[in-house]
């Protein structure tokens, strides 16, 4: 049996949900915003 079969049973296991995509995008946006404001005048 292939190692990937331990956690992948079908192609549906590779689909990212809308909520997970949105959460990841928000996390990246917040991190980018945090880094942008590290330099103050």
C-alpha positions in Angstrom: 0.0 0.0 0.0 1.3 3.5 -0.9 2.2 5.8 2.0 -0.2 8.5 0.8 -3.1 6.1 1.2 -2.6 6.5 5.0 -4.4 9.9 4.9 -5.8 10.2 1.4 -8.7 8.1 0.4 -10.1 10.1 -2.5 -9.6 13.4 -4.4 -12.2 15.0 -2.1 -9.5 14.8 0.7 -7.5 17.4 -1.2 -10.3 20.0 -1.5 -9.9 23.0 0.8 -13.1 24.3 2.3 -14.2 27.9 1.7 -13.9 28.6 5.5 -10.3 27.3 5.6 -9.3 29.3 2.5 -10.8 32.4 4.0 -9.2 31.9 7.4 -5.8 31.4 5.7 -6.2 34.6 3.6 -7.2 36.6 6.7 -4.2 35.2 8.6 -1.9 36.2 5.8 -3.4 39.7 5.5 -3.1 40.3 9.3 0.5 39.1 9.3 1.4 41.3 6.3 -0.3 44.3 8.1 1.6 43.6 11.3 4.9 43.5 9.5 4.2 46.7 7.6 3.7 48.7 10.8 7.0 47.6 12.5 8.7 50.8 11.2 7.5 53.9 13.0 8.5 57.5 12.3 
